[in-house]
Amino acid sequence: MYSADFLLDYLARLGHLNQSLHPFSLILPWVFALAVMAGAVAALGKRRCSPHLLSLFAVSYVLQGIILFALHCRDGAGLAFLELSIFLFIAGVLFCSRRRVEFFRRPKSAASLAGLIIFFCGIFVYPLLERLSGLEWPGMVFFGTAECPTTTALIGLLITAYPQVWKPLYFGVMLLGIFSGFSAVLAGFPLDLLYGGSATLGLVLPLLSGRERA
């Protein structure tokens, strides 16, 4: 559970790190965003997805784990992100590359359309919500280098591929989003309603689709 003190301390430490690494602290999130967008375009219409798209997220979580270790903020959280990166890499290489998993299918259903919107929100809308909530650079988080926007985009990506996507990966990410997102909301960061709400939607959608088929 995230506390207000931990999140404020994390943003303060992150601000110092962003300043010391400027301009790379601004360039790197855009590199990740462009790489993932390129992977998303390449995945359009493909019945057998490339593992590269999930591998990009795996690299991102490795970087986030390193950042948390560097900031001395909850070494356990950093280790968790490193473990998640391994999980994503295994899912991408060993599972998705061998099965017919199609990301970004044509939005024939409300679920796939919602996943597409959530994916773009994690990358592009989250920084706007930060500004609206009063956060300013360098004390801001971005896609590719921080959990909340990155996992929000990952949630959207996985929703677009459901039910083809590997179920342990899918539900594990949704539970992570619910726990982390709403704990941040309770700690005084309402912008993470996007994070927690997206994960909740992702958890509920399989139940709704199951009822429709029944």
C-alpha positions in Angstrom: 0.0 0.0 0.0 1.4 3.4 -1.0 1.3 6.1 1.6 1.2 9.9 1.0 4.6 10.3 2.6 6.2 7.6 0.3 4.7 9.1 -2.8 5.7 12.7 -1.9 9.2 11.5 -1.0 9.4 9.5 -4.3 8.4 12.6 -6.4 10.9 14.8 -4.6 13.7 12.3 -5.1 12.6 11.8 -8.7 12.6 15.5 -9.3 16.3 15.7 -8.3 17.1 12.8 -10.5 15.2 14.3 -13.5 17.1 17.6 -13.1 20.5 15.9 -12.8 19.8 13.8 -15.9 18.2 16.5 -18.0 17.7 16.5 -21.0 17.8 12.7 -21.1 15.1 12.4 -18.4 12.7 14.0 -20.9 14.1 12.3 -24.0 13.9 8.8 -22.7 10.1 8.7 -22.1 9.6 9.9 -25.7 11.9 7.2 -27.0 9.9 4.5 -25.2 6.6 6.1 -26.4 7.8 6.2 -30.0 9.2 2.7 -29.9 5.9 1.3 -28.4 3.8 3.2 -31.0 6.0 1.8 -33.8 5.5 -1.7 -32.3 1.8 -1.1 -32.1 1.6 0.0 -35.8 3.7 -3.1 -36.7 1.3 -5.3 -34.8 -1.8 -4.1 -36.6 -3.5 -6.9 -38.5 -1.1 -9.6 -37.5 -2.6 -12.8 -36.2 0.6 -13.9 -34.6 2.1 -11.1 -32.6 5.8 -10.3 -32.3 7.3 -10.6 -28.8 8.9 -7.3 -29.3 6.0 -5.2 -28.1 5.8 -6.9 -24.7 9.6 -6.9 -24.5 9.6 -3.1 -24.8 7.4 -3.0 -21.7 9.8 -5.5 -20.0 12.7 -3.2 -20.7 10.7 -0.3 -19.2 10.1 -2.2 -16.0 13.8 -3.1 -15.7 14.5 0.7 -15.9 11.9 1.5 -13.4 13.4 -1.0 -11.0 16.8 0.5 -11.4 15.3 4.0 -10.8 13.7 2.9 -7.6 16.9 1.3 -6.4 18.8 4.5 -7.3 16.3 6.7 -5.4 16.5 4.3 -2.4 12.7 4.1 -2.4 11.4 0.8 -1.4 13.9 -1.7 -2.7 11.2 -4.3 -2.5 9.2 -2.3 -5.1 12.2 -2.2 -7.4 12.7 -5.9 -7.1 9.0 -6.4 -7.9 9.4 -4.4 -11.2 12.4 -6.5 -12.1 10.4 -9.6 -11.6 7.5 -8.2 -13.6 9.9 -7.5 -16.5 11.0 -11.1 -16.5 7.4 -12.2 -16.4 6.6 -10.0 -19.4 9.6 -11.1 -21.4 8.7 -14.8 -20.8 5.1 -14.1 -21.8 6.2 -12.3 -24.9 8.8 -14.7 -26.1 7.5 -18.1 -25.0 3.7 -17.5 -25.2 2.7 -14.7 -27.5 5.2 -15.6 -30.2 3.8 -19.2 -30.4 0.1 -18.5 -30.3 -2.4 -16.4 -32.4 -2.5 -13.3 -30.2 -3.6 -10.2 -32.0 -3.0 -6.8 -30.4 -5.0 -3.8 -31.6 -7.6 -5.7 -33.4 -10.2 -3.6 -35.2 -12.5 -2.2 -32.5 -15.4 -4.5 -33.2 -16.5 -4.4 -29.6 -16.7 -1.8 -26.8 -14.0 -3.8 -24.9 -11.4 -3.6 -27.7 -12.2 0.1 -28.2 -11.8 0.8 -24.5 -8.5 -1.0 -24.5 -7.3 1.2 -27.4 -8.3 4.4 -25.6 -6.7 3.3 -22.3 -3.5 2.5 -24.1 -3.3 6.1 -25.6 -4.3 7.6 -22.2 -1.4 5.9 -20.5 1.1 7.5 -22.9 -0.4 10.9 -23.7 -3.2 11.8 -21.3 -1.5 10.9 -18.0 1.0 13.8 -18.2 -1.9 16.2 -18.8 -3.7 14.9 -15.7 -0.5 15.5 -13.7 -0.4 19.1 -14.8 -4.1 19.5 -14.0 -3.5 18.1 -10.5 -0.8 20.6 -9.8 2.3 18.6 -10.5 5.1 20.2 -12.4 8.3 19.0 -14.0 10.8 17.8 -12.7 8.5 16.2 -10.2 6.4 14.4 -12.8 6.3 10.8 -14.0 6.1 9.7 -17.6 5.4 6.6 -19.7 8.3 4.2 -19.9 10.1 5.4 -16.7 7.3 5.2 -14.1 4.8 2.6 -13.1 1.4 4.4 -13.3 1.4 5.6 -16.9 3.3 2.6 -18.2 1.1 0.0 -16.6 -2.0 2.0 -17.6 -0.9 1.7 -21.3 -0.1 -2.0 -20.7 -3.5 -2.6 -19.3 -5.0 -1.1 -22.5 -2.8 -3.2 -24.7 -3.8 -6.4 -22.9 -7.5 -5.6 -23.1 -7.2 -5.3 -26.9 -5.9 -8.8 -27.1 -8.3 -10.5 -24.6 -9.2 -13.4 -24.6 -6.2 -14.5 -26.6 -3.6 -13.1 -24.2 -2.0 -15.3 -21.5 -4.5 -15.3 -18.6 -1.9 -15.2 -15.7 -0.3 -12.2 -17.3 -3.6 -10.5 -17.9 -5.1 -10.9 -14.5 -1.8 -10.3 -12.7 -1.4 -6.9 -14.4 -5.0 -6.0 -13.6 -4.6 -6.8 -9.9 -1.4 -4.8 -9.8 -3.2 -1.8 -11.3 -6.1 -2.0 -8.9 -3.8 -2.3 -5.9 -1.4 0.4 -6.9 -3.8 2.7 -8.5 -6.4 2.9 -5.8 -3.8 3.0 -3.0 -2.3 6.1 -4.7 -5.8 7.6 -4.9 -6.3 6.9 -1.2 -3.0 8.5 -0.5 -4.2 11.8 -2.1 -3.4 11.4 -5.8 -6.8 11.3 -7.5 -5.2 11.3 -11.0 -4.5 7.6 -10.5 -8.2 6.9 -10.8 -7.3 6.5 -14.5 -4.8 3.7 -13.5 -7.0 1.9 -10.9 -10.2 2.4 -12.9 -8.6 1.0 -16.1 -7.4 -2.1 -14.2 -10.9 -2.5 -12.7 -12.5 -2.3 -16.2 -10.0 -4.8 -17.4 -10.9 -7.2 -14.6 -14.6 -6.8 -15.1 -14.7 -7.1 -19.0 -14.0 -10.9 -19.1 -17.0 -11.4 -16.7 -19.2 -9.3 -18.9 -18.1 -11.0 -22.1 -18.7 -14.4 -20.5 -22.2 -13.4 -19.7 -22.8 -12.2 -23.3 -21.6 -15.5 -24.7 -23.8 -17.3 -22.2 
